[in-house]
Amino acid sequence: MTTYAPTSAPLSHRRRWAALSVLVGAVLLLAVDGTVLYLAVPSLTRELSPSATEILWIGDVYSLALAGLLVTAGNLADRFGRKKVLLIGTAAFGVASTLAAFSPTAGVLVAARLLLGIAAATIMPSTLSIIRTLFTDARERTRAIAIWSAGSGGGIALGPLVGGVLLEHYWWGSVFLINVPIVVVFLIAGAWLLPESRDPNPGRFDLLSAALSMAAIVPLVYAVKHTIGSGVDAQVVLTAVIGLVSGVLFVRRQRRVADPLIDVTLFRNGAFSGAVVANFVAVFALMGLLFFFSQYLQLVRGFSPLQAGLAEMPATLASIVVVAAVGVVVTRLGRGRAVAVSLAVTAVGLLLVAVTEQAPQYIWLGLTLVPVGLGVGLALTLTVDSVLSAVPRDKAGSASAISETAYELGAALGIALLGSLVTLVYRGLLPPAVAPEVRESLAAAVTVLDPASPVAESARQAFTGAMQVTSVAAAVVTAVAALIAWRTIPSGKD
């Protein structure tokens, strides 16, 4: 086993926490960018006229690129230096944000979101791996990861608020352009505060393994999206086979090569596997819900973009509470039971969301977001800490990549599966004789219908019913993950 080799002297207590603030700022930026677009969907639909499929890709391709590249990016960060890779990726993120802001067509916006995902893939594993090397004390590291998770979970819900403020005063591209000055500040602060570290003996980089990891993830996600959106056809079968075969080849190669991208033997540990599954499902449920929740608030309840962003704040505030509560919860319940309970709380919150989406008063719907934000925030903190603690510090980038791959794959599949389910149920609940534009999506329907017409009301009711079905589906998946966490993750009290 190699040993950790920092390239700079250990940081003081104050400097470590200052460095953490930079890392939290980076993940907050990425999380906000992952959700800030949701509120802009109605605006960009009017400007760019995207199809329902293009709307899904605009939201999904960002997380898809992240999921496909995180394993490779984490390995590169271990190899060439986490700080260096983090700063290069951040600069690229600023450039891609500018391209997205001024996209003239939906196709260009999809391409820009793809570039944003590629740049973000170099940032995410570096933030966690630097935390792993900064904080060697287990309790201190748990608190640091709780703050990191609050930044991530809070950013997911903060995105709609930021988007709402911007869309009240500017055009839809402003939700991307705002990234540029933030990136500049981050580059300056990161260059000054962050330490450099790397794996001193990384071995040979396996380009074939990197290609197989991408070939396994991307086609499978595409096959799932296409199946739910258009049904099973030859294209679905072909992409699914490519993904499955690539996945098998990737795992087999990781077992044989001297320097694998991922130590697949870690998955023989039930606690490690359970933590990864819990991480995946928590994000799957939250991102799948939020992608269409902002549209529901605007298009069904008639909220302005800013009002919709404020309406999602309960989830943000609840996720911040986790920072103070995580130590008490783990001490009382033990890690495994704490993860299981947090997922169960999330499932209950999702069921309550389904019940209250028909409620005339928003207050009841807003209250249901509290258990969702609290449960997801706690689950993310504990599962990420479990994954990072399972490996030595010199492999922190690779371990971070596993955790982040679960996170981003959960986000991609949450949007793909739950988003497609919303569209499928929405179309099924519509009257049979509606216009094609109405059947395409609710965002497209409001551009051609009189808001007071019976057809418009039918479309809003259909979308609400679709959101309720999707919330229940997410709750069921989350409840199953809670059972898995209860059975697999040890509950020895920290």
QUICOR-V140034 format. One record per helix or strand of 3 or more residues. SS is the DSSP state (A for helix, B for strand). FROM is the first residue (numbers start at 1). LEN is the number of residues. If there is no record, write none. Layout:
BEGIN
((SS;FROM;LEN) (SS;FROM;LEN))
END
This chain:
BEGIN
((B;4;3) (A;13;23) (A;38;11) (A;52;29) (A;82;20) (A;106;29) (A;138;32) (A;174;20) (B;197;3) (A;207;24) (A;234;23) (A;264;5) (A;270;30) (A;305;7) (A;313;21) (A;335;22) (A;362;28) (A;393;37) (A;436;5) (A;442;4) (A;454;35))
END
